[in-house]
Amino acid sequence: MAAPTSTTARSPKASATKTAAPKTAKSKPRQSDVAAPMIDPDHRRALIAEQAYLIAERRNFGPGNEVEDWLNAENAVDTALTLGVTPR
């Protein structure tokens, strides 16, 4: 009589290796990740121009900060539009 051979079958769980997903820091969604409502580009530009004017007025229209004023106004208007607030 032949000796019984022992075969060991591996279960799928035993042969599967666990790989941990890399941990990512949870952060606030960037403004570009949030869907902004559709707005007419001309209306958006007018809102930004008004906001930039008000920013410049607050600093007494000192020269040399026009681009910074515009970028700050864009940020304020886009944030307000994303939050559903009427920009002022």
C-alpha positions as a Markdown table, in Angstrom:
| # | Residue | x | y | z |
|---|---|---|---|---|
| 1 | Met | 0.0 | 0.0 | 0.0 |
| 2 | Ala | 1.3 | 3.4 | -0.9 |
| 3 | Ala | 1.8 | 6.0 | 1.7 |
| 4 | Pro | -0.7 | 8.8 | 1.5 |
| 5 | Thr | 0.8 | 11.9 | 0.2 |
| 6 | Ser | 0.1 | 15.1 | 2.0 |
| 7 | Thr | -0.8 | 18.0 | -0.1 |
| 8 | Thr | -1.3 | 21.3 | 1.6 |
| 9 | Ala | -3.7 | 23.6 | -0.2 |
| 10 | Arg | -3.4 | 27.2 | 0.6 |
| 11 | Ser | -6.5 | 29.1 | 1.1 |
| 12 | Pro | -6.9 | 32.4 | -0.8 |
| 13 | Lys | -6.7 | 34.3 | 2.5 |
| 14 | Ala | -3.4 | 32.8 | 3.4 |
| 15 | Ser | -1.7 | 33.6 | 0.1 |
| 16 | Ala | -3.1 | 37.1 | -0.2 |
| 17 | Thr | -0.7 | 39.7 | 1.1 |
| 18 | Lys | -2.1 | 42.8 | 2.7 |
| 19 | Thr | -1.0 | 46.0 | 1.3 |
| 20 | Ala | -1.8 | 49.1 | 3.2 |
| 21 | Ala | -3.0 | 52.1 | 1.2 |
| 22 | Pro | -0.8 | 55.1 | 1.7 |
| 23 | Lys | -2.2 | 57.4 | 4.3 |
| 24 | Thr | -3.1 | 60.9 | 3.0 |
| 25 | Ala | -3.7 | 63.9 | 5.1 |
| 26 | Lys | -7.2 | 65.0 | 5.0 |
| 27 | Ser | -7.4 | 68.6 | 4.0 |
| 28 | Lys | -10.0 | 71.1 | 3.0 |
| 29 | Pro | -11.0 | 70.9 | -0.6 |
| 30 | Arg | -9.2 | 73.4 | -2.8 |
| 31 | Gln | -11.4 | 76.0 | -4.4 |
| 32 | Ser | -10.9 | 74.3 | -7.7 |
| 33 | Asp | -12.2 | 71.1 | -6.3 |
| 34 | Val | -15.6 | 72.6 | -5.5 |
| 35 | Ala | -18.1 | 73.0 | -8.2 |
| 36 | Ala | -19.0 | 76.7 | -8.7 |
| 37 | Pro | -22.3 | 77.6 | -10.2 |
| 38 | Met | -22.4 | 78.7 | -13.8 |
| 39 | Ile | -22.3 | 82.5 | -14.2 |
| 40 | Asp | -22.0 | 84.7 | -17.2 |
| 41 | Pro | -18.3 | 85.5 | -17.7 |
| 42 | Asp | -19.1 | 89.2 | -18.3 |
| 43 | His | -21.0 | 89.4 | -15.1 |
| 44 | Arg | -18.2 | 87.7 | -13.2 |
| 45 | Arg | -15.7 | 90.1 | -14.6 |
| 46 | Ala | -17.8 | 93.1 | -13.6 |
| 47 | Leu | -18.1 | 91.7 | -10.0 |
| 48 | Ile | -14.3 | 91.3 | -9.9 |
| 49 | Ala | -13.7 | 94.8 | -11.3 |
| 50 | Glu | -16.0 | 96.3 | -8.6 |
| 51 | Gln | -14.4 | 94.3 | -5.9 |
| 52 | Ala | -10.9 | 95.2 | -7.1 |
| 53 | Tyr | -11.9 | 98.9 | -7.1 |
| 54 | Leu | -13.1 | 98.6 | -3.5 |
| 55 | Ile | -9.9 | 96.9 | -2.5 |
| 56 | Ala | -7.8 | 99.6 | -4.1 |
| 57 | Glu | -10.0 | 102.3 | -2.5 |
| 58 | Arg | -9.3 | 100.8 | 0.9 |
| 59 | Arg | -5.6 | 101.3 | 0.4 |
| 60 | Asn | -6.1 | 104.9 | -1.0 |
| 61 | Phe | -5.4 | 103.8 | -4.6 |
| 62 | Gly | -1.6 | 103.5 | -4.0 |
| 63 | Pro | 0.2 | 102.5 | -7.2 |
| 64 | Gly | 1.9 | 99.2 | -7.8 |
| 65 | Asn | -0.7 | 96.8 | -6.4 |
| 66 | Glu | -3.2 | 96.5 | -9.2 |
| 67 | Val | -2.5 | 92.9 | -10.1 |
| 68 | Glu | -2.6 | 91.9 | -6.4 |
| 69 | Asp | -5.9 | 93.8 | -6.0 |
| 70 | Trp | -7.4 | 92.0 | -9.0 |
| 71 | Leu | -6.2 | 88.5 | -7.8 |
| 72 | Asn | -7.6 | 89.2 | -4.4 |
| 73 | Ala | -10.9 | 90.3 | -5.9 |
| 74 | Glu | -11.1 | 87.2 | -8.1 |
| 75 | Asn | -10.6 | 85.0 | -5.0 |
| 76 | Ala | -13.2 | 86.9 | -3.0 |
| 77 | Val | -15.8 | 86.8 | -5.9 |
| 78 | Asp | -15.2 | 83.1 | -6.7 |
| 79 | Thr | -15.4 | 82.1 | -3.1 |
| 80 | Ala | -18.6 | 84.0 | -2.7 |
| 81 | Leu | -20.1 | 82.5 | -5.8 |
| 82 | Thr | -19.1 | 79.0 | -4.7 |
| 83 | Leu | -20.7 | 79.5 | -1.3 |
| 84 | Gly | -23.8 | 80.9 | -2.9 |
| 85 | Val | -23.3 | 84.4 | -1.4 |
| 86 | Thr | -23.9 | 87.5 | -3.3 |
| 87 | Pro | -20.4 | 89.1 | -3.7 |
| 88 | Arg | -20.1 | 92.7 | -2.4 |
